[in-house]
C-alpha cells in the first residue's frame, strides 16, 4: 500500500518573553529536535509547517517556516495553521511565565526593586485540545530525573496520541546537543526506549510511529 502523505505542524525552539527591549525570560532550547522532526517528515514525503521560536538554525529544504518570539505569538500561529494539519507535534520549549508588564525603554537598575511579577502563559496543547478531532497530537516532556511519571500525566491531561519523554540532565541528551535518548509513551501503556543516537534518527522513528498511527 502506498504511504499517504500528511500535513505536519511542528513547533520548535524556545520562546522569549520580553521585560524591556534588552531583557527577556527564556530557556536553553536550541530547536534542534524540532528542526530534525521537520527534516525527517519532509524526507518521508510529508508537507511540513514549522513554527520556530528564536533560533539560529537554517530551515530544512521544503519546509514552510513561521517565525515567532513569544508564547502568545506561538499559540496564535498554531491556531492559525492547525485547521490544515493532520499531525501536530509540540516540540517547542514554551516559557511557562512572562513578565506581567513590558517597558518600551530599558529599565534602569536604580529604578528596579528586585522583584519581578509574572503571569502564566497559556498551555498551547491544552488550549487547542478541543480542536484535535482526528488529528494526531504528539507532545514532548523534557524533565530532570525520572521523566516518565510526569510525561504520562501530561499525555493524559492533554489527550495526546503519544508523548516523547527525556531526562535533559543525561550526558549527550537534552538541549543544545546533536544527540538524544528518549522514551515514547502511549496511552495503552506501551513504551519504547530509544537509546542515545542522533536527533535525526530519533525524529525518523517518531515520524514512523506517527505514520503507523495514521
mmCIF file of the C-alpha atoms, coordinates in Angstrom:
data_MODEL
# 
_entry.id   MODEL 
# 
loop_
_atom_site.group_PDB 
_atom_site.id 
_atom_site.type_symbol 
_atom_site.label_atom_id 
_atom_site.label_alt_id 
_atom_site.label_comp_id 
_atom_site.label_asym_id 
_atom_site.label_entity_id 
_atom_site.label_seq_id 
_atom_site.pdbx_PDB_ins_code 
_atom_site.Cartn_x 
_atom_site.Cartn_y 
_atom_site.Cartn_z 
_atom_site.occupancy 
_atom_site.B_iso_or_equiv 
_atom_site.pdbx_formal_charge 
_atom_site.auth_seq_id 
_atom_site.auth_comp_id 
_atom_site.auth_asym_id 
_atom_site.auth_atom_id 
_atom_site.pdbx_PDB_model_num 
ATOM 1   C CA . UNK A 1 1   ? 0.000   0.000  0.000  1.00 0.00 ? 1   UNK A CA 1 
ATOM 2   C CA . UNK A 1 2   ? 1.325   3.424  -0.949 1.00 0.00 ? 2   UNK A CA 1 
ATOM 3   C CA . UNK A 1 3   ? 2.117   5.653  2.022  1.00 0.00 ? 3   UNK A CA 1 
ATOM 4   C CA . UNK A 1 4   ? -0.304  8.540  2.409  1.00 0.00 ? 4   UNK A CA 1 
ATOM 5   C CA . UNK A 1 5   ? 1.283   11.972 2.667  1.00 0.00 ? 5   UNK A CA 1 
ATOM 6   C CA . UNK A 1 6   ? 0.200   14.017 5.660  1.00 0.00 ? 6   UNK A CA 1 
ATOM 7   C CA . UNK A 1 7   ? 0.394   17.653 6.683  1.00 0.00 ? 7   UNK A CA 1 
ATOM 8   C CA . UNK A 1 8   ? 2.587   18.153 9.736  1.00 0.00 ? 8   UNK A CA 1 
ATOM 9   C CA . UNK A 1 9   ? 2.510   21.191 12.010 1.00 0.00 ? 9   UNK A CA 1 
ATOM 10  C CA . UNK A 1 10  ? 5.572   21.301 14.281 1.00 0.00 ? 10  UNK A CA 1 
ATOM 11  C CA . UNK A 1 11  ? 6.682   23.805 16.918 1.00 0.00 ? 11  UNK A CA 1 
ATOM 12  C CA . UNK A 1 12  ? 10.363  24.124 17.784 1.00 0.00 ? 12  UNK A CA 1 
ATOM 13  C CA . UNK A 1 13  ? 12.796  26.120 19.874 1.00 0.00 ? 13  UNK A CA 1 
ATOM 14  C CA . UNK A 1 14  ? 12.259  28.377 22.880 1.00 0.00 ? 14  UNK A CA 1 
ATOM 15  C CA . UNK A 1 15  ? 10.063  31.397 23.326 1.00 0.00 ? 15  UNK A CA 1 
ATOM 16  C CA . UNK A 1 16  ? 11.287  34.727 24.636 1.00 0.00 ? 16  UNK A CA 1 
ATOM 17  C CA . UNK A 1 17  ? 9.150   36.760 26.995 1.00 0.00 ? 17  UNK A CA 1 
ATOM 18  C CA . UNK A 1 18  ? 10.400  40.364 26.981 1.00 0.00 ? 18  UNK A CA 1 
ATOM 19  C CA . UNK A 1 19  ? 10.733  42.522 30.052 1.00 0.00 ? 19  UNK A CA 1 
ATOM 20  C CA . UNK A 1 20  ? 12.121  45.508 28.134 1.00 0.00 ? 20  UNK A CA 1 
ATOM 21  C CA . UNK A 1 21  ? 13.964  45.969 24.800 1.00 0.00 ? 21  UNK A CA 1 
ATOM 22  C CA . UNK A 1 22  ? 17.093  44.372 26.312 1.00 0.00 ? 22  UNK A CA 1 
ATOM 23  C CA . UNK A 1 23  ? 15.968  41.678 28.779 1.00 0.00 ? 23  UNK A CA 1 
ATOM 24  C CA . UNK A 1 24  ? 13.740  38.637 28.419 1.00 0.00 ? 24  UNK A CA 1 
ATOM 25  C CA . UNK A 1 25  ? 12.820  35.328 30.061 1.00 0.00 ? 25  UNK A CA 1 
ATOM 26  C CA . UNK A 1 26  ? 13.638  32.199 28.090 1.00 0.00 ? 26  UNK A CA 1 
ATOM 27  C CA . UNK A 1 27  ? 15.184  28.721 28.346 1.00 0.00 ? 27  UNK A CA 1 
ATOM 28  C CA . UNK A 1 28  ? 18.019  26.604 26.934 1.00 0.00 ? 28  UNK A CA 1 
ATOM 29  C CA . UNK A 1 29  ? 16.186  25.121 23.935 1.00 0.00 ? 29  UNK A CA 1 
ATOM 30  C CA . UNK A 1 30  ? 18.017  25.495 20.595 1.00 0.00 ? 30  UNK A CA 1 
ATOM 31  C CA . UNK A 1 31  ? 15.312  23.988 18.366 1.00 0.00 ? 31  UNK A CA 1 
ATOM 32  C CA . UNK A 1 32  ? 17.495  21.124 17.122 1.00 0.00 ? 32  UNK A CA 1 
ATOM 33  C CA . UNK A 1 33  ? 14.968  18.390 17.928 1.00 0.00 ? 33  UNK A CA 1 
ATOM 34  C CA . UNK A 1 34  ? 12.068  20.215 16.323 1.00 0.00 ? 34  UNK A CA 1 
ATOM 35  C CA . UNK A 1 35  ? 14.074  21.032 13.201 1.00 0.00 ? 35  UNK A CA 1 
ATOM 36  C CA . UNK A 1 36  ? 15.165  17.380 12.979 1.00 0.00 ? 36  UNK A CA 1 
ATOM 37  C CA . UNK A 1 37  ? 11.492  16.385 13.085 1.00 0.00 ? 37  UNK A CA 1 
ATOM 38  C CA . UNK A 1 38  ? 10.687  18.814 10.285 1.00 0.00 ? 38  UNK A CA 1 
ATOM 39  C CA . UNK A 1 39  ? 13.524  17.420 8.160  1.00 0.00 ? 39  UNK A CA 1 
ATOM 40  C CA . UNK A 1 40  ? 12.521  13.819 8.838  1.00 0.00 ? 40  UNK A CA 1 
ATOM 41  C CA . UNK A 1 41  ? 8.881   14.484 7.952  1.00 0.00 ? 41  UNK A CA 1 
ATOM 42  C CA . UNK A 1 42  ? 9.769   16.222 4.678  1.00 0.00 ? 42  UNK A CA 1 
ATOM 43  C CA . UNK A 1 43  ? 12.193  13.435 3.762  1.00 0.00 ? 43  UNK A CA 1 
ATOM 44  C CA . UNK A 1 44  ? 9.377   10.936 4.382  1.00 0.00 ? 44  UNK A CA 1 
ATOM 45  C CA . UNK A 1 45  ? 7.232   12.751 1.800  1.00 0.00 ? 45  UNK A CA 1 
ATOM 46  C CA . UNK A 1 46  ? 5.031   14.832 4.083  1.00 0.00 ? 46  UNK A CA 1 
ATOM 47  C CA . UNK A 1 47  ? 4.162   18.527 3.965  1.00 0.00 ? 47  UNK A CA 1 
ATOM 48  C CA . UNK A 1 48  ? 5.552   20.484 6.921  1.00 0.00 ? 48  UNK A CA 1 
ATOM 49  C CA . UNK A 1 49  ? 4.834   23.834 8.525  1.00 0.00 ? 49  UNK A CA 1 
ATOM 50  C CA . UNK A 1 50  ? 7.422   24.645 11.190 1.00 0.00 ? 50  UNK A CA 1 
ATOM 51  C CA . UNK A 1 51  ? 6.633   27.293 13.803 1.00 0.00 ? 51  UNK A CA 1 
ATOM 52  C CA . UNK A 1 52  ? 10.002  28.336 15.191 1.00 0.00 ? 52  UNK A CA 1 
ATOM 53  C CA . UNK A 1 53  ? 10.908  30.385 18.206 1.00 0.00 ? 53  UNK A CA 1 
ATOM 54  C CA . UNK A 1 54  ? 14.102  32.479 18.152 1.00 0.00 ? 54  UNK A CA 1 
ATOM 55  C CA . UNK A 1 55  ? 16.805  30.058 16.981 1.00 0.00 ? 55  UNK A CA 1 
ATOM 56  C CA . UNK A 1 56  ? 19.898  30.231 14.750 1.00 0.00 ? 56  UNK A CA 1 
ATOM 57  C CA . UNK A 1 57  ? 19.103  27.159 12.631 1.00 0.00 ? 57  UNK A CA 1 
ATOM 58  C CA . UNK A 1 58  ? 18.550  27.067 8.880  1.00 0.00 ? 58  UNK A CA 1 
ATOM 59  C CA . UNK A 1 59  ? 15.181  25.801 7.697  1.00 0.00 ? 59  UNK A CA 1 
ATOM 60  C CA . UNK A 1 60  ? 15.189  22.300 6.198  1.00 0.00 ? 60  UNK A CA 1 
ATOM 61  C CA . UNK A 1 61  ? 14.611  22.427 2.453  1.00 0.00 ? 61  UNK A CA 1 
ATOM 62  C CA . UNK A 1 62  ? 10.951  22.112 1.555  1.00 0.00 ? 62  UNK A CA 1 
ATOM 63  C CA . UNK A 1 63  ? 9.669   23.262 4.952  1.00 0.00 ? 63  UNK A CA 1 
ATOM 64  C CA . UNK A 1 64  ? 7.334   26.227 5.329  1.00 0.00 ? 64  UNK A CA 1 
ATOM 65  C CA . UNK A 1 65  ? 8.633   28.221 8.300  1.00 0.00 ? 65  UNK A CA 1 
ATOM 66  C CA . UNK A 1 66  ? 6.781   30.676 10.535 1.00 0.00 ? 66  UNK A CA 1 
ATOM 67  C CA . UNK A 1 67  ? 8.971   32.655 12.954 1.00 0.00 ? 67  UNK A CA 1 
ATOM 68  C CA . UNK A 1 68  ? 7.620   33.787 16.303 1.00 0.00 ? 68  UNK A CA 1 
ATOM 69  C CA . UNK A 1 69  ? 9.114   35.095 19.534 1.00 0.00 ? 69  UNK A CA 1 
ATOM 70  C CA . UNK A 1 70  ? 6.682   34.853 22.433 1.00 0.00 ? 70  UNK A CA 1 
ATOM 71  C CA . UNK A 1 71  ? 4.391   32.113 23.730 1.00 0.00 ? 71  UNK A CA 1 
ATOM 72  C CA . UNK A 1 72  ? 1.324   34.139 22.761 1.00 0.00 ? 72  UNK A CA 1 
ATOM 73  C CA . UNK A 1 73  ? 2.669   34.553 19.227 1.00 0.00 ? 73  UNK A CA 1 
ATOM 74  C CA . UNK A 1 74  ? 3.337   30.814 19.019 1.00 0.00 ? 74  UNK A CA 1 
ATOM 75  C CA . UNK A 1 75  ? -0.179  29.998 20.207 1.00 0.00 ? 75  UNK A CA 1 
ATOM 76  C CA . UNK A 1 76  ? -1.643  32.355 17.603 1.00 0.00 ? 76  UNK A CA 1 
ATOM 77  C CA . UNK A 1 77  ? 0.439   30.747 14.837 1.00 0.00 ? 77  UNK A CA 1 
ATOM 78  C CA . UNK A 1 78  ? -0.601  27.243 15.933 1.00 0.00 ? 78  UNK A CA 1 
ATOM 79  C CA . UNK A 1 79  ? -4.284  28.184 15.992 1.00 0.00 ? 79  UNK A CA 1 
ATOM 80  C CA . UNK A 1 80  ? -3.974  29.749 12.526 1.00 0.00 ? 80  UNK A CA 1 
ATOM 81  C CA . UNK A 1 81  ? -2.263  26.719 10.966 1.00 0.00 ? 81  UNK A CA 1 
ATOM 82  C CA . UNK A 1 82  ? -3.901  23.846 12.855 1.00 0.00 ? 82  UNK A CA 1 
ATOM 83  C CA . UNK A 1 83  ? -7.073  23.594 10.708 1.00 0.00 ? 83  UNK A CA 1 
ATOM 84  C CA . UNK A 1 84  ? -4.979  22.498 7.722  1.00 0.00 ? 84  UNK A CA 1 
ATOM 85  C CA . UNK A 1 85  ? -2.877  19.965 9.659  1.00 0.00 ? 85  UNK A CA 1 
ATOM 86  C CA . UNK A 1 86  ? -3.212  16.201 10.040 1.00 0.00 ? 86  UNK A CA 1 
ATOM 87  C CA . UNK A 1 87  ? -0.471  15.979 12.681 1.00 0.00 ? 87  UNK A CA 1 
ATOM 88  C CA . UNK A 1 88  ? 0.603   18.409 15.397 1.00 0.00 ? 88  UNK A CA 1 
ATOM 89  C CA . UNK A 1 89  ? 3.939   17.878 17.159 1.00 0.00 ? 89  UNK A CA 1 
ATOM 90  C CA . UNK A 1 90  ? 4.506   20.150 20.140 1.00 0.00 ? 90  UNK A CA 1 
ATOM 91  C CA . UNK A 1 91  ? 8.299   20.126 20.423 1.00 0.00 ? 91  UNK A CA 1 
ATOM 92  C CA . UNK A 1 92  ? 8.869   23.759 21.412 1.00 0.00 ? 92  UNK A CA 1 
ATOM 93  C CA . UNK A 1 93  ? 10.010  24.644 24.917 1.00 0.00 ? 93  UNK A CA 1 
ATOM 94  C CA . UNK A 1 94  ? 7.393   27.298 25.574 1.00 0.00 ? 94  UNK A CA 1 
ATOM 95  C CA . UNK A 1 95  ? 8.024   29.612 28.510 1.00 0.00 ? 95  UNK A CA 1 
ATOM 96  C CA . UNK A 1 96  ? 5.519   28.919 31.279 1.00 0.00 ? 96  UNK A CA 1 
ATOM 97  C CA . UNK A 1 97  ? 5.577   32.523 32.511 1.00 0.00 ? 97  UNK A CA 1 
ATOM 98  C CA . UNK A 1 98  ? 6.007   36.032 31.129 1.00 0.00 ? 98  UNK A CA 1 
ATOM 99  C CA . UNK A 1 99  ? 6.582   39.402 32.810 1.00 0.00 ? 99  UNK A CA 1 
ATOM 100 C CA . UNK A 1 100 ? 3.311   40.991 33.835 1.00 0.00 ? 100 UNK A CA 1 
ATOM 101 C CA . UNK A 1 101 ? 4.333   44.294 32.265 1.00 0.00 ? 101 UNK A CA 1 
ATOM 102 C CA . UNK A 1 102 ? 6.624   45.329 29.416 1.00 0.00 ? 102 UNK A CA 1 
ATOM 103 C CA . UNK A 1 103 ? 8.663   48.507 29.440 1.00 0.00 ? 103 UNK A CA 1 
ATOM 104 C CA . UNK A 1 104 ? 9.264   50.093 25.996 1.00 0.00 ? 104 UNK A CA 1 
ATOM 105 C CA . UNK A 1 105 ? 12.509  51.569 27.339 1.00 0.00 ? 105 UNK A CA 1 
ATOM 106 C CA . UNK A 1 106 ? 15.336  49.821 29.139 1.00 0.00 ? 106 UNK A CA 1 
ATOM 107 C CA . UNK A 1 107 ? 14.671  49.565 32.864 1.00 0.00 ? 107 UNK A CA 1 
ATOM 108 C CA . UNK A 1 108 ? 17.431  51.078 34.982 1.00 0.00 ? 108 UNK A CA 1 
ATOM 109 C CA . UNK A 1 109 ? 18.851  49.171 37.923 1.00 0.00 ? 109 UNK A CA 1 
ATOM 110 C CA . UNK A 1 110 ? 18.204  52.164 40.139 1.00 0.00 ? 110 UNK A CA 1 
ATOM 111 C CA . UNK A 1 111 ? 14.514  52.026 39.264 1.00 0.00 ? 111 UNK A CA 1 
ATOM 112 C CA . UNK A 1 112 ? 14.012  48.287 39.834 1.00 0.00 ? 112 UNK A CA 1 
ATOM 113 C CA . UNK A 1 113 ? 13.037  46.937 43.238 1.00 0.00 ? 113 UNK A CA 1 
ATOM 114 C CA . UNK A 1 114 ? 14.433  43.411 42.782 1.00 0.00 ? 114 UNK A CA 1 
ATOM 115 C CA . UNK A 1 115 ? 11.040  41.749 42.401 1.00 0.00 ? 115 UNK A CA 1 
ATOM 116 C CA . UNK A 1 116 ? 9.604   40.641 39.079 1.00 0.00 ? 116 UNK A CA 1 
ATOM 117 C CA . UNK A 1 117 ? 5.870   39.991 38.788 1.00 0.00 ? 117 UNK A CA 1 
ATOM 118 C CA . UNK A 1 118 ? 4.964   37.210 36.372 1.00 0.00 ? 118 UNK A CA 1 
ATOM 119 C CA . UNK A 1 119 ? 1.782   35.958 34.739 1.00 0.00 ? 119 UNK A CA 1 
ATOM 120 C CA . UNK A 1 120 ? 1.249   32.438 33.422 1.00 0.00 ? 120 UNK A CA 1 
ATOM 121 C CA . UNK A 1 121 ? 1.350   31.808 29.696 1.00 0.00 ? 121 UNK A CA 1 
ATOM 122 C CA . UNK A 1 122 ? -1.403  29.658 28.179 1.00 0.00 ? 122 UNK A CA 1 
ATOM 123 C CA . UNK A 1 123 ? -0.630  25.962 27.712 1.00 0.00 ? 123 UNK A CA 1 
ATOM 124 C CA . UNK A 1 124 ? -0.771  25.593 23.931 1.00 0.00 ? 124 UNK A CA 1 
ATOM 125 C CA . UNK A 1 125 ? -1.659  21.893 23.888 1.00 0.00 ? 125 UNK A CA 1 
ATOM 126 C CA . UNK A 1 126 ? -4.416  22.300 26.472 1.00 0.00 ? 126 UNK A CA 1 
ATOM 127 C CA . UNK A 1 127 ? -5.761  25.334 24.625 1.00 0.00 ? 127 UNK A CA 1 
ATOM 128 C CA . UNK A 1 128 ? -6.072  23.565 21.273 1.00 0.00 ? 128 UNK A CA 1 
ATOM 129 C CA . UNK A 1 129 ? -7.189  20.178 22.625 1.00 0.00 ? 129 UNK A CA 1 
ATOM 130 C CA . UNK A 1 130 ? -10.858 20.841 21.695 1.00 0.00 ? 130 UNK A CA 1 
ATOM 131 C CA . UNK A 1 131 ? -9.742  21.189 18.044 1.00 0.00 ? 131 UNK A CA 1 
ATOM 132 C CA . UNK A 1 132 ? -7.948  17.821 17.970 1.00 0.00 ? 132 UNK A CA 1 
ATOM 133 C CA . UNK A 1 133 ? -10.628 15.853 16.164 1.00 0.00 ? 133 UNK A CA 1 
ATOM 134 C CA . UNK A 1 134 ? -8.986  13.074 14.129 1.00 0.00 ? 134 UNK A CA 1 
ATOM 135 C CA . UNK A 1 135 ? -5.610  14.776 14.158 1.00 0.00 ? 135 UNK A CA 1 
ATOM 136 C CA . UNK A 1 136 ? -2.601  13.066 15.692 1.00 0.00 ? 136 UNK A CA 1 
ATOM 137 C CA . UNK A 1 137 ? -1.186  15.055 18.609 1.00 0.00 ? 137 UNK A CA 1 
ATOM 138 C CA . UNK A 1 138 ? 2.331   14.347 19.899 1.00 0.00 ? 138 UNK A CA 1 
ATOM 139 C CA . UNK A 1 139 ? 3.957   16.104 22.843 1.00 0.00 ? 139 UNK A CA 1 
ATOM 140 C CA . UNK A 1 140 ? 7.368   16.313 24.475 1.00 0.00 ? 140 UNK A CA 1 
ATOM 141 C CA . UNK A 1 141 ? 8.241   16.205 28.166 1.00 0.00 ? 141 UNK A CA 1 
ATOM 142 C CA . UNK A 1 142 ? 11.727  17.464 28.946 1.00 0.00 ? 142 UNK A CA 1 
ATOM 143 C CA . UNK A 1 143 ? 12.280  16.705 32.624 1.00 0.00 ? 143 UNK A CA 1 
ATOM 144 C CA . UNK A 1 144 ? 15.080  16.119 35.120 1.00 0.00 ? 144 UNK A CA 1 
ATOM 145 C CA . UNK A 1 145 ? 15.493  12.836 36.932 1.00 0.00 ? 145 UNK A CA 1 
ATOM 146 C CA . UNK A 1 146 ? 12.782  10.267 36.176 1.00 0.00 ? 146 UNK A CA 1 
ATOM 147 C CA . UNK A 1 147 ? 10.572  11.794 33.455 1.00 0.00 ? 147 UNK A CA 1 
ATOM 148 C CA . UNK A 1 148 ? 8.024   9.031  32.856 1.00 0.00 ? 148 UNK A CA 1 
ATOM 149 C CA . UNK A 1 149 ? 5.501   9.812  35.606 1.00 0.00 ? 149 UNK A CA 1 
ATOM 150 C CA . UNK A 1 150 ? 5.235   13.484 34.671 1.00 0.00 ? 150 UNK A CA 1 
ATOM 151 C CA . UNK A 1 151 ? 5.163   12.609 30.960 1.00 0.00 ? 151 UNK A CA 1 
ATOM 152 C CA . UNK A 1 152 ? 2.252   10.198 31.491 1.00 0.00 ? 152 UNK A CA 1 
ATOM 153 C CA . UNK A 1 153 ? 0.337   12.867 33.405 1.00 0.00 ? 153 UNK A CA 1 
ATOM 154 C CA . UNK A 1 154 ? 0.841   15.376 30.589 1.00 0.00 ? 154 UNK A CA 1 
ATOM 155 C CA . UNK A 1 155 ? -0.120  12.832 27.935 1.00 0.00 ? 155 UNK A CA 1 
ATOM 156 C CA . UNK A 1 156 ? -3.436  12.000 29.585 1.00 0.00 ? 156 UNK A CA 1 
ATOM 157 C CA . UNK A 1 157 ? -4.240  15.566 30.609 1.00 0.00 ? 157 UNK A CA 1 
ATOM 158 C CA . UNK A 1 158 ? -3.682  16.873 27.080 1.00 0.00 ? 158 UNK A CA 1 
ATOM 159 C CA . UNK A 1 159 ? -5.219  13.981 25.150 1.00 0.00 ? 159 UNK A CA 1 
ATOM 160 C CA . UNK A 1 160 ? -2.062  13.045 23.250 1.00 0.00 ? 160 UNK A CA 1 
ATOM 161 C CA . UNK A 1 161 ? -1.625  10.067 20.953 1.00 0.00 ? 161 UNK A CA 1 
ATOM 162 C CA . UNK A 1 162 ? 1.833   9.665  22.461 1.00 0.00 ? 162 UNK A CA 1 
ATOM 163 C CA . UNK A 1 163 ? 4.480   11.671 24.252 1.00 0.00 ? 163 UNK A CA 1 
ATOM 164 C CA . UNK A 1 164 ? 8.265   11.796 23.986 1.00 0.00 ? 164 UNK A CA 1 
ATOM 165 C CA . UNK A 1 165 ? 9.927   11.907 27.410 1.00 0.00 ? 165 UNK A CA 1 
ATOM 166 C CA . UNK A 1 166 ? 13.561  12.611 28.127 1.00 0.00 ? 166 UNK A CA 1 
ATOM 167 C CA . UNK A 1 167 ? 15.842  13.477 31.019 1.00 0.00 ? 167 UNK A CA 1 
ATOM 168 C CA . UNK A 1 168 ? 17.697  16.630 29.970 1.00 0.00 ? 168 UNK A CA 1 
ATOM 169 C CA . UNK A 1 169 ? 20.419  16.037 32.579 1.00 0.00 ? 169 UNK A CA 1 
ATOM 170 C CA . UNK A 1 170 ? 21.678  12.842 30.922 1.00 0.00 ? 170 UNK A CA 1 
ATOM 171 C CA . UNK A 1 171 ? 25.034  13.161 29.097 1.00 0.00 ? 171 UNK A CA 1 
ATOM 172 C CA . UNK A 1 172 ? 24.517  13.697 25.389 1.00 0.00 ? 172 UNK A CA 1 
ATOM 173 C CA . UNK A 1 173 ? 20.785  14.331 25.746 1.00 0.00 ? 173 UNK A CA 1 
ATOM 174 C CA . UNK A 1 174 ? 18.561  17.350 26.118 1.00 0.00 ? 174 UNK A CA 1 
ATOM 175 C CA . UNK A 1 175 ? 19.192  20.899 24.968 1.00 0.00 ? 175 UNK A CA 1 
ATOM 176 C CA . UNK A 1 176 ? 21.939  22.099 22.601 1.00 0.00 ? 176 UNK A CA 1 
ATOM 177 C CA . UNK A 1 177 ? 23.169  18.607 21.726 1.00 0.00 ? 177 UNK A CA 1 
ATOM 178 C CA . UNK A 1 178 ? 23.077  16.751 18.402 1.00 0.00 ? 178 UNK A CA 1 
ATOM 179 C CA . UNK A 1 179 ? 22.054  13.530 20.171 1.00 0.00 ? 179 UNK A CA 1 
ATOM 180 C CA . UNK A 1 180 ? 19.254  12.472 22.459 1.00 0.00 ? 180 UNK A CA 1 
ATOM 181 C CA . UNK A 1 181 ? 17.786  9.456  24.211 1.00 0.00 ? 181 UNK A CA 1 
ATOM 182 C CA . UNK A 1 182 ? 14.043  9.355  24.805 1.00 0.00 ? 182 UNK A CA 1 
ATOM 183 C CA . UNK A 1 183 ? 11.136  7.142  25.777 1.00 0.00 ? 183 UNK A CA 1 
ATOM 184 C CA . UNK A 1 184 ? 7.968   7.084  23.708 1.00 0.00 ? 184 UNK A CA 1 
ATOM 185 C CA . UNK A 1 185 ? 4.915   6.583  25.942 1.00 0.00 ? 185 UNK A CA 1 
ATOM 186 C CA . UNK A 1 186 ? 1.453   5.627  24.674 1.00 0.00 ? 186 UNK A CA 1 
ATOM 187 C CA . UNK A 1 187 ? -1.972  5.804  26.372 1.00 0.00 ? 187 UNK A CA 1 
ATOM 188 C CA . UNK A 1 188 ? -2.360  1.999  26.215 1.00 0.00 ? 188 UNK A CA 1 
ATOM 189 C CA . UNK A 1 189 ? 0.704   1.561  28.426 1.00 0.00 ? 189 UNK A CA 1 
ATOM 190 C CA . UNK A 1 190 ? 3.118   0.751  25.619 1.00 0.00 ? 190 UNK A CA 1 
ATOM 191 C CA . UNK A 1 191 ? 6.516   2.381  25.813 1.00 0.00 ? 191 UNK A CA 1 
ATOM 192 C CA . UNK A 1 192 ? 9.579   2.329  23.608 1.00 0.00 ? 192 UNK A CA 1 
ATOM 193 C CA . UNK A 1 193 ? 13.032  3.415  24.789 1.00 0.00 ? 193 UNK A CA 1 
ATOM 194 C CA . UNK A 1 194 ? 15.323  4.900  22.147 1.00 0.00 ? 194 UNK A CA 1 
ATOM 195 C CA . UNK A 1 195 ? 18.945  4.740  23.271 1.00 0.00 ? 195 UNK A CA 1 
ATOM 196 C CA . UNK A 1 196 ? 21.409  7.570  22.674 1.00 0.00 ? 196 UNK A CA 1 
ATOM 197 C CA . UNK A 1 197 ? 21.549  8.410  18.979 1.00 0.00 ? 197 UNK A CA 1 
ATOM 198 C CA . UNK A 1 198 ? 21.336  11.436 16.695 1.00 0.00 ? 198 UNK A CA 1 
ATOM 199 C CA . UNK A 1 199 ? 18.285  13.640 16.985 1.00 0.00 ? 199 UNK A CA 1 
ATOM 200 C CA . UNK A 1 200 ? 17.606  12.989 13.320 1.00 0.00 ? 200 UNK A CA 1 
ATOM 201 C CA . UNK A 1 201 ? 17.466  9.235  13.934 1.00 0.00 ? 201 UNK A CA 1 
ATOM 202 C CA . UNK A 1 202 ? 15.052  9.805  16.810 1.00 0.00 ? 202 UNK A CA 1 
ATOM 203 C CA . UNK A 1 203 ? 12.998  12.145 14.634 1.00 0.00 ? 203 UNK A CA 1 
ATOM 204 C CA . UNK A 1 204 ? 12.746  9.496  11.917 1.00 0.00 ? 204 UNK A CA 1 
ATOM 205 C CA . UNK A 1 205 ? 11.478  6.969  14.468 1.00 0.00 ? 205 UNK A CA 1 
ATOM 206 C CA . UNK A 1 206 ? 8.858   9.434  15.744 1.00 0.00 ? 206 UNK A CA 1 
ATOM 207 C CA . UNK A 1 207 ? 7.662   10.147 12.203 1.00 0.00 ? 207 UNK A CA 1 
ATOM 208 C CA . UNK A 1 208 ? 7.495   6.401  11.524 1.00 0.00 ? 208 UNK A CA 1 
ATOM 209 C CA . UNK A 1 209 ? 5.336   5.846  14.632 1.00 0.00 ? 209 UNK A CA 1 
ATOM 210 C CA . UNK A 1 210 ? 3.020   8.651  13.517 1.00 0.00 ? 210 UNK A CA 1 
ATOM 211 C CA . UNK A 1 211 ? 2.666   7.062  10.077 1.00 0.00 ? 211 UNK A CA 1 
ATOM 212 C CA . UNK A 1 212 ? 1.719   3.778  11.722 1.00 0.00 ? 212 UNK A CA 1 
ATOM 213 C CA . UNK A 1 213 ? -0.950  5.520  13.792 1.00 0.00 ? 213 UNK A CA 1 
ATOM 214 C CA . UNK A 1 214 ? -2.474  7.047  10.673 1.00 0.00 ? 214 UNK A CA 1 
# 
